[in-house]
Amino acid sequence: MEIFCAAISVTLTQLPAIILRYLPFSKLVTHKQKKTLLSCYTIWFILENILLFVLADNSEISPLFYRLAIFLGATVYFFINVIIIKKMFF
């Protein structure tokens, strides 16, 4: 149970950053893009929780593990945004 709570807490720390990345584009994206973003965010959230749970169960949760989990999770969310919200980043 402790490992599950740690995995959830790592992924929940990324939610404010996701919201802040989405807000500037919220009025510019279409309804279809919003649905796609929400589904991709949800799928990655679930996959990341499962992945972190399995990795944390097989190894020790250290500060390095925590930093890598935050960095890699945020990177995936960033690429989801770049792929779905095209033409508005650059």
Backbone as JSON Lines, residues from 0, in Angstrom:
{"i":0,"aa":"M","n":[0.82,-1.2,0.0],"ca":[0.0,0.0,0.0],"c":[0.86,1.26,0.0]}
{"i":1,"aa":"E","n":[1.97,1.19,0.7],"ca":[2.87,2.33,0.78],"c":[3.46,2.66,-0.6]}
{"i":2,"aa":"I","n":[3.79,1.65,-1.35],"ca":[4.36,1.85,-2.69],"c":[3.3,2.43,-3.63]}
{"i":3,"aa":"F","n":[2.07,1.95,-3.51],"ca":[0.98,2.48,-4.33],"c":[0.76,3.97,-4.04]}
{"i":4,"aa":"C","n":[0.78,4.35,-2.78],"ca":[0.62,5.77,-2.41],"c":[1.77,6.61,-2.95]}
{"i":5,"aa":"A","n":[2.97,6.07,-2.93],"ca":[4.12,6.8,-3.47],"c":[3.99,6.99,-4.98]}
{"i":6,"aa":"A","n":[3.53,5.96,-5.67],"ca":[3.35,6.07,-7.13],"c":[2.27,7.1,-7.46]}
{"i":7,"aa":"I","n":[1.18,7.08,-6.74],"ca":[0.11,8.05,-6.96],"c":[0.59,9.47,-6.66]}
{"i":8,"aa":"S","n":[1.35,9.63,-5.58],"ca":[1.81,10.98,-5.22],"c":[2.77,11.55,-6.26]}
{"i":9,"aa":"V","n":[3.59,10.7,-6.87],"ca":[4.5,11.19,-7.91],"c":[3.71,11.69,-9.12]}
{"i":10,"aa":"T","n":[2.69,10.95,-9.52],"ca":[1.92,11.36,-10.69],"c":[1.0,12.54,-10.37]}
{"i":11,"aa":"L","n":[0.52,12.64,-9.16],"ca":[-0.34,13.77,-8.8],"c":[0.44,15.09,-8.73]}
{"i":12,"aa":"T","n":[1.74,15.01,-8.46],"ca":[2.53,16.24,-8.44],"c":[2.64,16.87,-9.82]}
{"i":13,"aa":"Q","n":[2.36,16.11,-10.85],"ca":[2.48,16.63,-12.21],"c":[1.2,17.28,-12.72]}
{"i":14,"aa":"L","n":[0.1,17.11,-12.03],"ca":[-1.17,17.67,-12.49],"c":[-1.18,19.2,-12.6]}
{"i":15,"aa":"P","n":[-0.65,19.95,-11.63],"ca":[-0.64,21.41,-11.81],"c":[0.15,21.86,-13.04]}
{"i":16,"aa":"A","n":[1.24,21.18,-13.34],"ca":[2.03,21.55,-14.52],"c":[1.26,21.25,-15.8]}
{"i":17,"aa":"I","n":[0.5,20.16,-15.8],"ca":[-0.33,19.84,-16.98],"c":[-1.37,20.92,-17.2]}
{"i":18,"aa":"I","n":[-2.01,21.32,-16.13],"ca":[-3.04,22.37,-16.23],"c":[-2.42,23.68,-16.72]}
{"i":19,"aa":"L","n":[-1.26,24.03,-16.2],"ca":[-0.62,25.28,-16.63],"c":[-0.15,25.23,-18.07]}
{"i":20,"aa":"R","n":[0.21,24.04,-18.57],"ca":[0.58,23.92,-19.98],"c":[-0.64,23.98,-20.89]}
{"i":21,"aa":"Y","n":[-1.77,23.54,-20.4],"ca":[-2.99,23.5,-21.2],"c":[-3.7,24.86,-21.26]}
{"i":22,"aa":"L","n":[-3.72,25.59,-20.17],"ca":[-4.51,26.83,-20.08],"c":[-4.24,27.86,-21.18]}
{"i":23,"aa":"P","n":[-3.0,28.13,-21.58],"ca":[-2.81,29.13,-22.63],"c":[-3.45,28.75,-23.97]}
{"i":24,"aa":"F","n":[-3.64,27.47,-24.19],"ca":[-4.18,27.0,-25.47],"c":[-5.65,26.59,-25.38]}
{"i":25,"aa":"S","n":[-6.25,26.71,-24.22],"ca":[-7.59,26.16,-24.01],"c":[-8.64,26.76,-24.94]}
{"i":26,"aa":"K","n":[-8.5,28.03,-25.29],"ca":[-9.47,28.66,-26.17],"c":[-9.13,28.47,-27.64]}
{"i":27,"aa":"L","n":[-7.93,28.01,-27.92],"ca":[-7.48,27.87,-29.3],"c":[-7.65,26.46,-29.86]}
{"i":28,"aa":"V","n":[-7.74,25.47,-28.98],"ca":[-7.85,24.09,-29.46],"c":[-9.31,23.73,-29.74]}
{"i":29,"aa":"T","n":[-9.48,22.83,-30.68],"ca":[-10.82,22.38,-31.04],"c":[-11.35,21.39,-30.01]}
{"i":30,"aa":"H","n":[-12.63,21.12,-30.11],"ca":[-13.25,20.16,-29.19],"c":[-12.64,18.77,-29.36]}
{"i":31,"aa":"K","n":[-12.35,18.4,-30.59],"ca":[-11.73,17.1,-30.86],"c":[-10.34,17.01,-30.22]}
{"i":32,"aa":"Q","n":[-9.56,18.09,-30.32],"ca":[-8.24,18.1,-29.7],"c":[-8.34,18.02,-28.17]}
{"i":33,"aa":"K","n":[-9.34,18.68,-27.61],"ca":[-9.53,18.61,-26.16],"c":[-9.84,17.18,-25.72]}
{"i":34,"aa":"K","n":[-10.7,16.49,-26.47],"ca":[-11.01,15.1,-26.14],"c":[-9.78,14.22,-26.28]}
{"i":35,"aa":"T","n":[-9.0,14.45,-27.32],"ca":[-7.78,13.67,-27.53],"c":[-6.77,13.93,-26.42]}
{"i":36,"aa":"L","n":[-6.62,15.19,-26.04],"ca":[-5.71,15.52,-24.94],"c":[-6.14,14.83,-23.66]}
{"i":37,"aa":"L","n":[-7.42,14.92,-23.34],"ca":[-7.91,14.3,-22.11],"c":[-7.69,12.79,-22.13]}
{"i":38,"aa":"S","n":[-7.96,12.15,-23.25],"ca":[-7.77,10.7,-23.3],"c":[-6.29,10.33,-23.22]}
{"i":39,"aa":"C","n":[-5.43,11.09,-23.88],"ca":[-3.98,10.82,-23.81],"c":[-3.44,11.06,-22.4]}
{"i":40,"aa":"Y","n":[-3.89,12.16,-21.77],"ca":[-3.49,12.43,-20.39],"c":[-3.92,11.3,-19.47]}
{"i":41,"aa":"T","n":[-5.14,10.82,-19.63],"ca":[-5.66,9.76,-18.77],"c":[-4.91,8.46,-18.99]}
{"i":42,"aa":"I","n":[-4.66,8.11,-20.24],"ca":[-3.93,6.87,-20.54],"c":[-2.53,6.93,-19.96]}
{"i":43,"aa":"W","n":[-1.84,8.06,-20.16],"ca":[-0.48,8.16,-19.63],"c":[-0.48,8.18,-18.11]}
{"i":44,"aa":"F","n":[-1.47,8.82,-17.49],"ca":[-1.57,8.84,-16.04],"c":[-1.68,7.42,-15.48]}
{"i":45,"aa":"I","n":[-2.53,6.62,-16.1],"ca":[-2.71,5.23,-15.64],"c":[-1.45,4.4,-15.9]}
{"i":46,"aa":"L","n":[-0.88,4.53,-17.1],"ca":[0.34,3.78,-17.42],"c":[1.5,4.18,-16.52]}
{"i":47,"aa":"E","n":[1.61,5.47,-16.24],"ca":[2.69,5.93,-15.38],"c":[2.53,5.39,-13.96]}
{"i":48,"aa":"N","n":[1.3,5.36,-13.46],"ca":[1.07,4.79,-12.13],"c":[1.45,3.32,-12.08]}
{"i":49,"aa":"I","n":[1.05,2.58,-13.09],"ca":[1.39,1.15,-13.13],"c":[2.9,0.96,-13.22]}
{"i":50,"aa":"L","n":[3.53,1.73,-14.1],"ca":[4.98,1.63,-14.27],"c":[5.72,1.99,-12.98]}
{"i":51,"aa":"L","n":[5.32,3.08,-12.35],"ca":[5.98,3.48,-11.11],"c":[5.74,2.47,-9.99]}
{"i":52,"aa":"F","n":[4.55,1.9,-9.95],"ca":[4.27,0.89,-8.93],"c":[5.16,-0.33,-9.12]}
{"i":53,"aa":"V","n":[5.28,-0.79,-10.36],"ca":[6.12,-1.97,-10.62],"c":[7.59,-1.67,-10.33]}
{"i":54,"aa":"L","n":[8.06,-0.5,-10.78],"ca":[9.47,-0.16,-10.54],"c":[9.76,0.05,-9.06]}
{"i":55,"aa":"A","n":[8.86,0.72,-8.36],"ca":[9.07,0.97,-6.93],"c":[8.96,-0.32,-6.12]}
{"i":56,"aa":"D","n":[8.16,-1.25,-6.59],"ca":[8.03,-2.52,-5.9],"c":[9.3,-3.36,-6.05]}
{"i":57,"aa":"N","n":[9.99,-3.21,-7.17],"ca":[11.2,-3.99,-7.43],"c":[12.49,-3.3,-7.01]}
{"i":58,"aa":"S","n":[12.42,-2.03,-6.67],"ca":[13.63,-1.32,-6.25],"c":[13.27,-0.34,-5.14]}
{"i":59,"aa":"E","n":[14.27,0.31,-4.64],"ca":[14.07,1.26,-3.56],"c":[13.72,2.64,-4.12]}
{"i":60,"aa":"I","n":[12.82,3.34,-3.47],"ca":[12.47,4.69,-3.89],"c":[13.5,5.64,-3.28]}
{"i":61,"aa":"S","n":[14.33,6.19,-4.12],"ca":[15.38,7.11,-3.69],"c":[15.1,8.48,-4.29]}
{"i":62,"aa":"P","n":[15.83,9.5,-3.86],"ca":[15.66,10.82,-4.48],"c":[15.93,10.8,-5.99]}
{"i":63,"aa":"L","n":[16.89,10.0,-6.43],"ca":[17.18,9.88,-7.86],"c":[15.99,9.27,-8.6]}
{"i":64,"aa":"F","n":[15.4,8.24,-8.03],"ca":[14.21,7.6,-8.62],"c":[13.08,8.62,-8.73]}
{"i":65,"aa":"Y","n":[12.87,9.39,-7.67],"ca":[11.81,10.39,-7.66],"c":[12.05,11.46,-8.73]}
{"i":66,"aa":"R","n":[13.28,11.95,-8.82],"ca":[13.61,12.98,-9.82],"c":[13.43,12.46,-11.24]}
{"i":67,"aa":"L","n":[13.89,11.26,-11.49],"ca":[13.74,10.68,-12.83],"c":[12.27,10.46,-13.18]}
{"i":68,"aa":"A","n":[11.49,10.02,-12.21],"ca":[10.06,9.79,-12.46],"c":[9.36,11.1,-12.79]}
{"i":69,"aa":"I","n":[9.68,12.15,-12.06],"ca":[9.07,13.46,-12.32],"c":[9.51,13.97,-13.69]}
{"i":70,"aa":"F","n":[10.79,13.88,-14.0],"ca":[11.3,14.39,-15.27],"c":[10.73,13.62,-16.46]}
{"i":71,"aa":"L","n":[10.77,12.31,-16.4],"ca":[10.28,11.51,-17.53],"c":[8.77,11.64,-17.71]}
{"i":72,"aa":"G","n":[8.04,11.7,-16.61],"ca":[6.59,11.89,-16.7],"c":[6.24,13.23,-17.32]}
{"i":73,"aa":"A","n":[6.92,14.29,-16.88],"ca":[6.66,15.62,-17.44],"c":[7.06,15.69,-18.91]}
{"i":74,"aa":"T","n":[8.11,14.99,-19.28],"ca":[8.55,14.98,-20.67],"c":[7.49,14.34,-21.57]}
{"i":75,"aa":"V","n":[6.9,13.26,-21.11],"ca":[5.86,12.61,-21.9],"c":[4.65,13.53,-22.04]}
{"i":76,"aa":"Y","n":[4.25,14.19,-20.96],"ca":[3.12,15.13,-21.05],"c":[3.45,16.27,-22.02]}
{"i":77,"aa":"F","n":[4.68,16.74,-22.01],"ca":[5.09,17.81,-22.92],"c":[4.96,17.35,-24.37]}
{"i":78,"aa":"F","n":[5.44,16.14,-24.67],"ca":[5.35,15.64,-26.04],"c":[3.91,15.36,-26.47]}
{"i":79,"aa":"I","n":[3.07,14.97,-25.53],"ca":[1.64,14.82,-25.85],"c":[1.09,16.17,-26.3]}
{"i":80,"aa":"N","n":[1.44,17.22,-25.57],"ca":[0.98,18.56,-25.95],"c":[1.52,18.98,-27.31]}
{"i":81,"aa":"V","n":[2.79,18.74,-27.54],"ca":[3.41,19.16,-28.8],"c":[2.79,18.42,-29.98]}
{"i":82,"aa":"I","n":[2.51,17.15,-29.8],"ca":[1.96,16.35,-30.9],"c":[0.51,16.72,-31.19]}
{"i":83,"aa":"I","n":[-0.28,16.9,-30.16],"ca":[-1.71,17.16,-30.37],"c":[-1.99,18.62,-30.67]}
{"i":84,"aa":"I","n":[-1.34,19.52,-29.96],"ca":[-1.54,20.95,-30.23],"c":[-0.39,21.37,-31.15]}
{"i":85,"aa":"K","n":[-0.5,21.04,-32.4],"ca":[0.57,21.33,-33.36],"c":[0.62,22.83,-33.62]}
{"i":86,"aa":"K","n":[1.09,23.36,-34.54],"ca":[1.05,24.72,-35.08],"c":[1.0,25.85,-34.06]}
{"i":87,"aa":"M","n":[0.85,25.6,-32.79],"ca":[0.73,26.69,-31.83],"c":[1.94,26.83,-30.92]}
{"i":88,"aa":"F","n":[2.91,25.93,-31.05],"ca":[4.07,25.99,-30.18],"c":[5.22,26.8,-30.8]}
{"i":89,"aa":"F","n":[5.44,26.64,-32.08],"ca":[6.59,27.3,-32.71],"c":[6.15,28.15,-33.87]}
